[in-house]
Amino acid sequence: MVVVGDHAIVLGASMSGLLAAKVLSDFYRTVTVVDRDDLPDEPVNRRGIPQGRHVHALLGRGGQIIDQLFPGFLRELVDAGGVSLDDGDFSKIFVSIGGHTVVRSGVSKRPEAAMYLSSRPFLEYHVRRRLRAVPNVTILAGHDVVDLIATPDRTQVTGVHLASHAGGSEQRLMGDLVVDAMGRGSRTPAFLEGLGYQRPTEDHIVVHTTYCSQLLRIPPGLVEQVVVIGAAPGRPTGLFLSSYENNQWMLTVWGMLGNEPPCDRAGMLNFAHGYAPQHVWAAARAGEPLGEVVRHRMPWSQWRRYDKLRRLPAGLVVCGDAICSFNPVYGQGMTVGALDALALRDCLRSGADDLPRRYFRKSAKSIAVAWRMSAGNDLAFPEVQGRRTLATRATNRVADWVLGVCSYDAVVAEKFFRVNNFLDPQSRLLHPAFVFQLATAKLRNRRRRELLPVAGQKVA
């Protein structure tokens, strides 16, 4: 790799921040990651990641990217106790989306569509451990970001003003590039405004999502390794039940549009009783609690449109939730953060000139795909506030058609999962060959049903 600068600074040791730091280590002589939390050398929940106490998903493409940045990472994750669904066996998953339950039999022949199941602290710890082994990366924990530093003419960001939690001492950390990975609460829009630049416009989808979670230990053999119950027409609620490292399970129930699950175990079970399959509900009920019930609220999905700004200072980019934070029920956040890291790497390969503009435009392409998928699902509910386009309505109709066929055709289900895991482009669902396959599968299923004997009718 070509060295483009001496020092890069990453604000936030989030997943997106850690992956950005690994990319930067190939282009800058030194990289410093700054975080307000203490970062112990063990997988524990931390204050700066409150959503880390809830269910997380590493989608197929996200896993590929992390394994590319840290070779052998996924194997290490499994060896340390993480759960891998890498054999394509549909009987190990239970997925119901939009009221359609995906076919329960069949085996995917594409192992790269594997899912990796673990808690957020477990996953983040292992990424952080690998990053700490990179010689030119330093992690500076226990420091608050006070402000960014810019040149007198305000055309370039040159560093960051920090305050230590230990004694309150302050310091100026100077660098060629600052990466804001401080999440949804990022102060970069206000900083830009203070320098005389425009704040980015924000796209919002108002969902009022609330989810409650509890860590459990469930007796073996009661339920699939991962259960996803998505919202359905007239029911803006859902459930996740996922196997974790060390024989643990995470139960999460959620609701949108003011449908808040109670923040206690009995209330969670009662909330999910009407839509959870009986065996899933029974497994959750049989689970031994390993912690308290925790709650998290997210009023809206938001996309800060840095890609639309005409003027930007040099030396500053933003990644992860600090650009775009999605409705968490779709499990896209960590994978999109990984895609942001790839966008940064691809842009740095062409040097650091005009980096912010090039990076924001490139990262917006993958963000737009995830936004269309999640926002489209949310906007299917009339009560959700957001801009509805003709394309959104058309995509929702196609998705409902695809999901209907997924309920009985394993080949179509596999292709849907590949798109949902960001392994194939969304346009694949509109390809003439795929549309023909959908129509053929639907006709084949209709004929099969016509051949089934009517209840009470004797078969000759």
C-alpha positions, 0 to 999 in steps of 0.5 A: 500500500502507498503511505498517504499521511503520517497520522490518522485519528479515529474517534470511537472504538465502535465496530465501524471505528475499529474496522476503519482503523484497520484500513487506515493502518495500511495508508498512514504511518500511525493510527490512534483510536480514541474512545471515552470508555475504558476498554478491558481485555475481555468481552463485556458490555460498555456504557458507550454501546448501550445497544450492545446488550441487545441482539446483533447480527453479522450478515454474510457480507459483513463477515466476509469483510472482517475476515478479509481485513483480519485473515482467519478472524471468522475461524478464530471467532468460532474456535472461541465459542461463537456460533456459525451457521455455515452449512446452509441447512434451512432447518437450523433457522426459523424466519418469518418476514411480512407474514411469510415463513421461509421454507424449513427444508433444503440446504444452501449450496453457497457456504459464503452466505454463512451467518455468525452468531454472537453477542456484540461485546464478544464480537467487538472484543475479538476485533479489538484484540486483532486490531491491538496486534497491528504494530502502528495502531494505538487505542487511547481509552478513557478520553472524551472528545472536546472539539475538533481542530481546524486550520485558521482558514477553516479549510482543513481539520488537523486534529482533535482536542481531548480530555482525559477521565483520569485527572481531567488533563487535556491534550491536542492530538494532531493528525492528517485525517480524523474519522468520526465513528462516534455513532448516532450522537456525532457532533460533526454536523454542529462542528461543520456549522461552526466552521461556516459550512452547511450541516448535512440534510437528514433523511428520517423514517419515524418508526418509534422502535422499542426493544427489550432483551434478556440473556438466557440459557435454553435447554438443547434441542428445543428451538432452531439456532436463530429465530427471526419473526419480522413485522407483518401487515397489521402487526408492527411487532417482532421477535429474535431468539439467537444462539450465542457463544458459551451456550447462551441465547438472546431473546429480544422482543420489539415493537414499532409505532408505540407498541412497546414491550414491557420491560420484564420477563413475564411481560415480554413473553406475554407480548410475544405470545400472540405471534411467536410460534408455539415451540419458540415461545415455549423455548423462551419460557423454558430459558434460565435468565442470565441477566436483567431485562434491558430496554432500548428505544430508537425514535427514527432511522436517520441518514445524514447526507454528507454525500450531498454537501457541496463544500467540505473541509479536508481531513475529516470523514464520518462512518458507521452510525454517525452517517446512517443509523437504521431501524435495528430490527433489520440487523444491518448496522455492523455490515454497513459499517464494514462496507464504509471501511471498504469504501474508505480503503478504495478511496485511499488507494487513489490518495488523500486528495479530495478524500471526503467528497470521494468517500462520502459519494462512494459510501452512499452507494452501499448505504442507499441499498440498505436504506431502501431495504429497511425504509421500504419495509418500514414504510409498508406501514401507513402510520410510519412517517417518511417519503414514499416513492413509486420505486418504494411501493414497487419494491415492496410488492416485488419483495412480498411476491418473493417472500411468498415463493420463499415459503415453499421454494428453497432455491428462491429462498437461498437467493433472497438470503443472499440479497438480504446478506448483501452478497448479491445486489438488490437488482438481482431480484428484478432480473428477468431470469429470476422473475421467470424462476419465481413464476415457474416456482409459483406454477409448480407449487400450484400444480402440486397443491391441485394434485393433493387429495382434498380433506376427507377424499379417499385416494384411489 
